[in-house]
Amino acid sequence: MNQFPSIEKYIDQNLKPNPFLQPFSYQMWKLMVAQSKSFDRNYFGKPRNNFYEVFLRFSRSFSGVFGIVTIIFMLILAIIIPFTTGSPTQLRPDMKNLNYFTQGFILGTDSQGRDVWAFLWHGLQFSLILSFIVALFDVALGTLFGTLMGNFDLFDKIFTFIIKIVSNIPTILVIILMTLVLRPSFWVLVLSFSLTGWIGLANQVRAQIKRARNFTWVIASRVLGTPSYKILLNFVPVIIPLLITNIVFVIPGTILGETGLAFIGLSLPNVPTLGNAINSGIPIVTLYPRYVLIPSFFLILLTSSIQMIGNSVQDALRRQR
């Protein structure tokens, strides 16, 4: 079987100087070997998968690996632990403000006698599910409308007009009005956060698609009669970094947004969420700071881990491009 030529092997066998008699030439030879390895891998070696290259770059980032390990660990615990606890909303008037590891309560009870450990993990589970579903809706709607706006001029004119009107309304005002008009529920929160959350991504995708429409291969595809949907599918690598950026901001933003609604009393009543956990501890924070500090720690750890993952993935993709 024919073997690929190797420049590295030729340099190693024929050009290696004596390290003691020619120290400077030897150092130059080492640089030549390193360069020849890269040349052999790029031109004579088997081509590597782009996703594998991105994975390798991501794995070298300590913050990215730390973030993804933390998120996976929290996800697993948020799935398992709620099945091992009692009701997080059960009131125990005679067992208020119990300390750690008292009467079977790991983190004690709050001012209403609720199990803090159970309330915390059920709240984390709720916040994660809410943020992931909102991110899914935002990415789907933003990608769909942004792609259509970038590729079809009539659709672009109509939706640009709609976006200009909707984007002038503050997002927090839309969320507050939605929760006031409709009875607060899980899907009402999803609708409230998703109603305007897709606009930013749609505008970014639209700009990238319009830029990509001028690429030579796109113009050639149109001349050759390639269907529009096939051309649109080839735009996916162009918008992947935008999708990752959007997810990085949407998930922490949704969790923090729900926390903000809890502060003004518009979150789901008597439902375990991180926002409700923090809000219920604020009136007695000077007496029992753990009711605010523990859920706040979970909130900061969760949002920071997602940010670290997003920054590392963006860096890996940026080098790929």
N, C-alpha and C positions, 0 to 999 in steps of 0.2 A: 504494500500500500504506500502510495506517495505521501511523503511528509511535507508539511509546510516549511519553508526556509526559516532560519532563525538568525537574525542579525546579532542577537545577544551571544549566541554560541560562537559565532565567528569572531566577535570582538574578544570574548573570553579566551579563546584558544590561540589567537594569532597576534593580538595587540597588547597583551598584559605586560606591563613593565615591572621591573624589580622594585618592590616597595621600599627597599633600603638604599639602593643605588640611585633610584629615580623617584623620590618621594612626591614631588609635585606632579610628575607625569602619572604616578599611580593614583593620586586623588582625581586627576582629570579622567583617568580610565574608569574609575568608579562612577563618575557622573555619566559617562558614555554608556556604561552598562545599565544604569537606571533608566536612561532615556530609551535605550534599545528594547528594554522590557516593555515599556509602554507602547513603543512602535509595533513590536511583535504582537502584543495583545490586541491593538486596535486594527491592524491590517492583515494579520495572518491567523489570529486566534478566532475561536468561535464567538459570534456576536452575543453580547449579554442582553437579557431582557431589560427594557427601560424601567419597569416596575421593580425589578430586582436591584437595579442601580439606586433607585430612590430609597428602597428599603435599607440598603447598605449605608447610605448617607444618613438616613434617619437614625439608624442604630448607633451611630457614632456620637449622637447628641445626648449628653447626660440628662438635660432638662426634658427632652422628648421622651426618653425611656422612663425617667422617673414619673412623668405625667401619665403615660399610658399604663404603667404598673399600678399607680395610685388609683386611676379611674377603674381599671379592671377589678382591683381589690374592693373598691367601694361598691361597684356594681354587684359583685358576687355577694357581699355582705348585705346589701340592700334587698337582694332577692331572697336570701336564706333566712336572715334574722327575723323579719316580720312573721314568719311561720312559727317561730319558737317563742313568741311573746304573746301576752294577752291583749285585750282591747286597749288601744292607745287613748281612747276617749272616755273610758270608764271613770266616773267620778267617785272619789272616796273622801267624803267630808271629814271623817275621823282620822284620816291618814295624810294630812297636808304637810308639805315641806319636810318630808323625811330625808335623812342624810343618805350618803352613799352606802350601799350594801346593807340596807336596813330592811328587815322583814321581807327579804327576797327581791327587793328592788335594787338593781345594779347602780343606777344613777339617782336613786331616791324618787320622790314624787314632787310635783309642783304645787302651786298655791291652791289648786282645785283637787288635789289628790290623784292626778293622772300619772301614770308610769312614764317617767322622763325617757328612759331607755327605749321603750316601745314607741313613744311619740316621735322620738328623734329618727329612728330607722324607718318608720312608716312615712314620716315627712320627707326624708331623703328619697325614698322610693317614689313618692308622688312627684317631687320636684324633678327627678330625673326623667320620669315618663313624660311629664308635661313638656319639658324642654326639648326632648328628642322628637316628640310629635310636632311641636311648633317648628323646629328646625327642618323636619321633613316637609311640612307644608310650605314653608318659606322657600326652600330649595326647589321644590317641584314647581310652584307657581312662578317664582322668579326666573327659573331657567326656561320654562315654557313661554311666558310672555316676552322675556328678553330676546329669545331666539326668533320668535315671530316678528317682534318689532325690528330687529336687525336685518331680517331677510325680506320682509314684505313692507313696502312703503306705505300702503293704505292703512294697514294695521298699525304701523308706527305712528302715523298722524293721529289716529283715533285714541290710542292708548297714551301717547304723550300728552294729549289734552286732558285725559282723565287723571293721569299721574300728577300733572301740575296742580289740579284742583285738590286731590286727596292729600298730596304731600304738604300742602299749606296748613293742614290741620295737625296740631301737635299729637304725637302718638299717645302720650299719657292721657290726653283728653279723650281720645277715642276709646282707650281701655276703660277709663272711668265711666264714660257714658254707656258703654256696652254692659258693664257690670251693674249699672244703676237701672237701665231699662229692662234688661233680662234678668231672670233669677240666676244668681251666681251658681255655676256648676263647672265641672271639668271642661266640657266642650265649649262652654261660653268663654272660659279663659283662653282656650286654644283659638277660638274664632277672634277674640279680642286682640291677641298678640299677632295673629297671622293676617289680620285685615290690612295692615299697612306694612308689615314686616318684609314682604317680598319686593317692595318698590326699589330699594337700594340695589339689590342683586339684579333685578330686571334692567335697571339703567346701565349697570356695569356690563352685563352680558350683551346688551344691545350695542354698546360701544365696541366691544371686542368683535362681535359678529360683523358690524359694519366695517371695521378695519380689515378683518379677514376676507371680506368679499372682494377686496382688491388684490388678493394674492394671485399669483400667476396660475397656480393649479386650479383655483376656483373658477377663474375666467375661462380656462381651457375646458374644464368640466362642463360649464354651461354651453360653450360652443359645440361640444360633442353631444349635447343632449342628455347629460346625466340628470336623473330625477332630483328634485329639490331635497327630498328627504334623505337621499344618500349623501348629498353635499353637507346637509345639516349635521348628520351623524359624524362627519369628519371634523366638525368644529369642536367636538367634545374635549380633545386635549387642550384647546385654547382656553376653555372656560373652567377646567378642573381647579386651577389655583383660586379662581373667584369663588367657587363653591366651598372650598375648604376655608377660605377667609370668612365667608358668610356664616358657616357653621360655628367657627371659633367665636364669633361675636354673638350669634343668636342664642346659643345654649346658656352661656353665663348671663346674657341679657334677660332671658326669660326667667331664670331663677331669681335674679335680682329684682326683676319687675314684679314677680309674684310676692317677693318680700316687701317691696314698696307698697303694693296693694294691701297687704296685711297691716302695715303701719297706719294706713288711713281707714282701716276697718272694712275694706271692700273685697277681701279674700274670702275663700269658702269658710263659712262658719262651722265650728266644731269638726273641722277636718284636719288631720295631721299634715302640716306642711312645714318647711323650714321657716317660712315667713311667720306663720302663726306661733311656732315654737319661740322665735326671738321676740315677737310682739307680746306674748303672754308674760315674758320675764322682765320686760322693761319697767313696769311699775314697781317691782321689788328688786331691781338690779343692785341697789346699794346694800341690801340685806342678804340676797342670795345671787351673787354675780354668775354662778354657774349656769343658771337658766338662760342667760344670754351668751355667755362665753362659749359654751359647748356647741350649741347649734351654729354660732357665728364661725367657730373654728371649722366645722364641717363645710359651711358655705364658702369660706375663703379657700380651703383646701381643694374643693371641687372646682370652683371657677378658675383658680390659678393653674391647676393641672390641665384643664382644657386649653387654657391660653398657651401653656408650654408645649402641648402637643401640636397645636395649630402653628405656632411659630417655627417649630422644628420641621414640620411637614412643608411649610411654605419655603423654608430655606433649602430643603432637599429638592423641591420642584424647581426653584429658581436656578439652582446649579444645573439641573437637568436641561432646562431651556437654554 
